[in-house]
């Protein structure tokens, strides 16, 4: 009987050691995975900050969407133009159309989001100009939570490291205004045959009116809806000039 008890005790002890060993093995692996994930996130965050700071001074030559459209169409129209070389009404019109409170927020228009909530909590309305720049310069097209999270991160970074004027300048040069036509300078030549500094109030309003759906709308052959939108945008551009909501990108 004594021998049997001793054997049983040894067996139990052996099992306990084995279980502890397996648990320790998995704890080690989990810790290694956590460490590598943490380091990867840290390195990714650091690299993204470096990239954003660099693009404060260097113009983004190519984006994911530029590449995809060039591969699809064979060629694209674009011509980088400094903000100061645009007719001032161009920037005002785009801001009035897309993000009238651009100068009042830090990338996320909270009041606009609150006023846009409708239909059982579903959000109606578009992103801010800062969010659109973050998406179009640094990310790919899509609606996944991962992309949305990265968009939020890059929006915060460009609001921290870029001036408002720089954000508007980049937006005016990368946004699509017709199929394969990127930027207000290229769009001005494409639609009206004019240089950026010669774009009129009416032309600027029409360019801004096509922004929500540039592949389906035309600034040179406006529908009654586009004409109505243009009138509203022209009025909005005058309003943000008068009430100071254009100061952050015009007087910086």
Secondary structure, DSSP 8 states (H G I E B T S, - for coil): -HHHHHHHHHHHHHHHHHHHHHHHHHHHHHHHHHHHHHHHHHHHHHHHHHHHHHHTTS-----HHHHHHHHHHS--EE----GGGS-HHHHHHHHHHH-TTGGGSSS--HHHHHHHEETTTEE-S---HHHHHHHHHHS-S---HHHHHHHHHHHHHHHHHS-HHHHHHHHHHHSEEETTEESHHHHHHHHH---GGG--HHHHHHHHHTGGGTTT--SSS--HHHHHHHHHHHHHHHHHHHTTTTHHHH--
